[in-house]
């Protein structure tokens, strides 16, 4: 249901205020839904139509029970599309609807202008409906249970993509030579021109032989499959697995949707912080009525609330944007400010540059969460907002502050944000042991794979690859290879000599 006249008028007022602040967004259509309707859309990830799968029903049931028991309530939802569509809960009071509308305009401005969203499909509403039609056709032709079982396997792999692939050309263009021509090509190296009697000095034999050896090794690597570790595991499976056409189509759908949702995971803190900054600014400076102040403060403080051990993206994001705006307004950046050692002078530093608003628009355009945190988190910010690292003290049986150094706080935050906290998996060899088996590698960063998840995921990859699948990882501080051959899980320690060979291959 579209908005009633009173809310449509409020929407236009907020829209005009947002434009006046310089926000630049797609047209936004707001839909007013009851709790069942908004839970249904939320279960589908914000899209009214998607392919059928039991997990959407499970999510709907979870949301409905959460609402019924008063455990959670969805205030707003908006999707990255042109035009954008946003959903409001019909029982919310008017001040909540105002906050949500202002918040949504912040989100849509971010979707449109942040570079990490620039490669996403802006007609995803239509594309999701198209995916639904294709999957339903497959179900009609091959049977619902068969298709849904295959969907289960694909969905367990949806994070195995290369999140930077839309911006980096990693795959080499075909050379135009046939495989035989490439295999028969002899290794060669370039020699400098010289007189014959000077040749041994200009082109020393040892140097030429070393270059030939490098050329031979390079050619051997090119024969490997893939030539170098491939992060986009889904793309590799789509290209090389012996799938039927309908299976390849479904795996392609899962991959396409994963890339669509990836920027939202890469910019969670920034996106929520930006939207919160603008709902706060628009409401407190232009829209809020005196009689609405208490309700606004209650809602806003609830959104910004934090609890120990949990990072609230709304709170961290809005405070970082405010801090950047303040620093650039007062000139608290650059070499002169950083090198000032007078504490009193530094505390009172104010060049009255007034560059804050311009700076936060620039930050909104080019950064993602990792570069946002890495660039702008300072010691002063951590001190002001009481950020620190903590650890468990076995003697006292309590968690205690471990460090207040912003560099360690930043490192811990960045560690959790890298690859969304998901394990980084790459394809190493598509013809492992020369048997057409698949070898993957887990990039170990001090945290091992969850063993039951790893084994079940291997089984799902084997379902797609059809032949034995292995992954190299670290279990109990030992390099380990876990595999599934279609019948049983195999686990073996990796000999030291093999570890060196694999390390060389990954480095290459």
N, C-alpha and C positions, 0 to 999 in steps of 0.2 A: 504494500500500500504506500502510495506517495504521501507527501506531507500535507496535513491540513493547513488552511490559510494562515493561521497565526504562526505556525512553525516555518512555513514557507517564507513569511515576511522576515522572521528572525534570521533565517538562513541567508537571505539576500543582504541583510545588514552586516552579518559576520563576514560574508564573502567580500563585500565592499571594503570593510575594515582591513581584511587580510591583504587585498590588492593594494590598499593604501600603504601598507608596511613594506610592500615590494615583493610579497610572495607571488609565485608564478606557478599556477597549477592547471591541470586538466579540468574540464567541467565535471562537477560532482553531482551525482544523483543520490539523494538520501531516500532510504526506504524504511518505513515504520513497521516493525514486526512485533508479534507477541513472543513470549519466551520460547514457545515450541518452534516458531519460525526461525528465531535468531539462533537457537541451538542447532537446528537443522543446517542452516547456512554455515555456522561455525564448524560443525562436524565435517563439512566438505571443504574446510580451509578457506571459507569466505566466498566460495563459488556456488551458485544455486544448483548447477548441474555438473556432475562428474561421472566417471565410470563407476559401476556398482562394485562394492567390495564390503565384506563384513566389518572391516576396521572402521568404516564411517558410521555404521550402526552402533558399534561399540562406543565410539566417541560421543555419539548422540546420547546414548544411555548414561554415560558418565557425566556429561554436561547437565542433562535433565535432573539427575539425582542430586548433583551439586547445587542446582538452583532450588529444587524442592526442599532440601534440608538447610538452606540458607548458608551453604559453604562458599558459594561463588556466584557471581552475577556478571554477565557480559554487558558492558556499557556501550562499546563501540566496535565496529569492525569495518575495515576498508580494504579494497583490493587495488593492486597496481594494474590499472587498465585505463585506456583512453576511449570514452570517458570513464572516470572512476565511479565505483558504486560503493556507498557506505550504508550501514545498517544501524538503526537506532531501536532501542527497546521501548515499546509503547507505554510502559508503566513508569518510566523514569520521570522525575519532576522536571519542570521547565529549565531550571538552572543547570541540571545535569545535561539536558539536551544541548544547551548553549555551549557548555564546556566541550562536549563531544564534537560538536560541529567545528568549533575553533581548532580542536585537536586534529580532526580529520583534514582540514585544510593544510595544516602543517605537514601531515604525512604525505598528502598528494603533491605538495611542493617538493618534498624530498624525493618522492618516486620520480618526478619529472626531471629534476635537476642534478641529482647525485650521479656521478659518473659510473658507479658500480651497478646502477640500474639501466645504464644506457643500452645494453645489449639485450634487454628482456623484451619479450613479446608484449606489445601494448594492446593487442587484441586477444589476450589470453582467455577472456570470458567466452569468446566464440571457439577458441582452440580447445578449451576444456570440454565444451559441449560436443565438439567433434570427436575428441578422445572417447567420450562416453558412448557415442554412436558406434565407433569402431569396435570397442570392447563388447558391446551388446551384440553386434553382428557375429563376432567370434564365438560368443556364448551360444547364440542360436545355432551356429553351424557345428561347433565342436563339443558343446555341452558346458553347462555352467560350472560343474564341479571341476572339470579338467582345466578350464580357463582360470578359475579362481585359485586353484592349487598352483598354477604357474605364476599367477599374480603374487601369491604369497612369497614364492622364491625371489621374484624380481624386487618386491618391496623391501626385502631384507638387505638388498644391496644398494638402495637408492642413494646412500651417502658416498658410494665409491665412484666419485667423479672428480675431475680436475677443476677446482673452483676458479682457477685463473685462466682456464682454457679460452673463454670468450675474448680475452685480451692478448693472448700469447700464441703465436703460430709455432707450435712445437713439432708438428708433423712435416717432414720434408716433402717437397713436391717431387713427383716421379721424374727420373732422369731421362726417360725416353728410350733407354737401352733395355734389351731383353735380358732375362735372367741368365741365359747362357753367355751372353756378351759380358755381363758383369762378372760371372764366375771365372771366365777365361781371361779376364783382364789381368795382366801381370803387374805386380807392384812396381812403382817407379818413383823417382825423386828428381828434383831439379838440380842441375849442375851449373856453376858459374862458368862463363866463357873464359878461356885462358889459352896461352900458348902451350904446346905439348910439353915442353920442358918445365913449365911452371905448374902443370896440372896437379901433381902430387902435393903442392903447397896450397893451391887455391881450393882444390877439392880433395882433402885428405881421405884416404881409403876408409879409415875408421868412422869418419863422419858420414860418408856416403852409405856404409853398411848399416850404421845406426838408423839413418833415415829410411832405408829400405825396410828394416825390421819394423819401424813404426808404421810404415805404409801397409805392410803385411798384416799387422795386428789390427789396423783400422779396417782393412777389408774383411778380416774375420769377424769383427764386431758387426759390420754391415750385414753379414750373412745371418747373424743371430735374429731371433724372432721373439719379441720386437728388438729393434736395434739398440734401444736404450730403455730403461725402466719407464713404463707407461702408467701415469696416475689415473687416467680415465679408464678404469676397469670396465665400466659398462660399455663404453665405445669399443673396447677390445673384444668383449663378448659378442656384441652385435655384429662385428665384422668377421669374426673367425669361428664362432660357435656353430655347430651343425644344426641350426634351428630351422624349424618349419617357418613359413612366411608369417603365419599369424603370431607365432611366438616372438619372432624378430620385431614385429610391429608393436607388440605389447612392451617389450623391453625398451624400444625406442620411445614409447610414450612415457614410461617411468623416467627415462633419462632426460627427456625434454622438460618434464615438470620439475625434476630436481634442479636443473639449471635455472628455471624460472624462479624457484623459491630461494636459491642460493644467496642472492644479494640481501634478502631480508635477514638471513642469519649472519651475514658479514657486517651488517650495519645496525644490529638490534639496539645497541646503546645509543648510537648517534640518532637513529630514526625516532626512537621514543623520546630521547632528550630534546630533539628539535621540535617535535609535535607538542611536548609539554611546555617548552619555552614559549611557543606561540599561543597555546591556549591560556597560559598564565598572563602573557602580555596583553592579548586581545581582551580577555575578561576584565582584568584589573584596570586597564587604561581606557576602555571604550564601551564595553557591553554590560558589565555587572551593575545591577541596581542595588541601592543601599539595603533593601529588604532581603536580598539574596546572599549577602555577605557571609552569613554563618553557614548556610548550606554549601556555598562555594568552598569556604575554608575547610569544611569537614570532608568534602569530596577530594579536594586537591591534596590535603595532608594525608588522606588515606592512600592516594596513589603514590605519594612520595615516601611513604613509610618504609623504614628499613628494619631489619633484624639481624642479630649477630650471625656472621658466617655466610650471609647471602647477599649477593650484589643485586641491587634493584636498578635495572637499566634506566628507568625513568629518572630516578634521583641522580645517579652518576652522570647521565647524559645532560640533564638540564643544568646541573651545577657546573659541569665543565664548560658548557656554552656560555654561561653567565660569567665564569672566571675569565674565559678568553675575551669576552666583550669588555670586561672591566680592565683587563691588562692592556688591551690595545687602545682603550679610551684614554688611559693614563700614561701610556708609553712605557709600561713595565715589561719590556722585552728588548732583545738586542744586546750587543756587546757591552755598551756603556752601562746598562742596568745590571747585567750579569756580573760585571767586574767590580761593581761598587761594593766596597767592604764596610762602609759606614752604615751600621744597623739603623740608626735613626733616620738618616737620609734616605735609605732604601725603603723604609716603612712609609715615609711621607711622600714617596716619589709620585709626581703627577705632572706630566708634560702637557696635559689637556689636549691630546691629539684628536680625540673623538673618532678614532678609526674602528671602534669596537663592532658596530653593526655591519660595516663593510667586511670586516675580518670573519665574522661568524658565517656570513653568506658564502665567503670563499671556502671556509672549512667544510661547510655543508656540501659543496660541490665536489671536492676532490678526495676527501678522506673516507676510509672505512674504519671499523672499530679498532683494528690493530694499530693503524697509523695515527688515529685520533688519540688513543691512550698513550702511545709511544711518544708522540710529539708534544702533547699538552699537559700530561700529568706532572705536577711539580711537587717539591717538598712542602711548599706553602699550602698547596691544595690538600695534600694528605693530612697535614697538621690541622687545618681548619675543619675538615670533614671526618677527622678521627679514623683515618684508614691506616691499617697496620696488618702485618702477618701474625698468625698465632699458631701455637702447637700444643699438643697434649702433654702435660707434666704427669708422669707415672707416679711420682712421689706424693703429689698433692691430690692426684685424681681429678685435676681441673685443667681446662684450656687456659693458656696464658699468652700474653703478647710476646711474640718472638722477636719482632723487629719493626722499627718505625721508619727505616730508610726507604725513601720513595722509590729507589731503584729496585729494591727487592720486592716492594709492593707491585711495582709496574711489571716486573718479570713474572710474578705469579699470575697477575691478571692476563698478561699476554699469552702465557702458557695455556690458560683455560680457553682463550679465544682462538688459538691457532687451530685451523681445520675444524672449528666449532667444537673442539674437545673430542672429536672423533679420531680413531686411530688412522694413521696415514698408511695406506696399503698401495703397493704398486705391482704391476705385472712384470716379472723378470724374464720368464721363458715360456713361450707357447708350445715348445717342442721339447719339454723337459725329458732328459734321459733318452732323447731321440725316439720317444714313444707317443708323441702327440699329447703328453700330459701337461698340466698347467702348473707353473710355479709362481707363487706370489711372495712378496716380502713385506713384513711389518716393520716400519721405521721406528725402532725402539727408542723412546725418550725417557726411560726410567719408570714407565708405567706399563705393565704387561697387559695382554689381551684378557678379557673376561672369558675364561676357558669354555664355559657352556655356550656362550654366544658365538665364540670363534668356531667351535665344532659344528654347531647348527648352520652357521653361515657357510662353512666349507661344504656341507651337504647340499645346500641350495645352489652354490656355484657349480658343484659337480652335476647337479640336475640339468644345468644349462650347458656345461662344457661336454657332458656325456662321458668323459674319461676321468681318470684319477686327478685330483687337485691337491696341491700342497701349499703350505705357507711357512715361511721361515720367520721365527720370532724368538723371544727370550722368555723362558719359563724357569722360575727359581734361579735367576742369574746365569742360566746356561743357554747357549744358542741351541734352539730346538726346531725341528721340522715336524709339523703336524699335517697329516694328510687324510683324505677320505677317498677310497677306491670304488665307492658305490655300495659296499657291503659293511665295511668296518672302518673305524678311525684308527690311524697309525700315528704313533708319536715316537720320534727318535732324536737322540742328541746329534748335533752336527760336528763331525770331526774337524780338528783345527785346520787341516790343509784345505778342506772344502770351504771353511769360513773365509779364508784368505781369497780363494777364487771368487766367491760371491761378492766380497767387499770390492775387489777390483772391478767386477762387472758393474756394480752399482755406481762406483765412482766414475766409470767411463760414461 
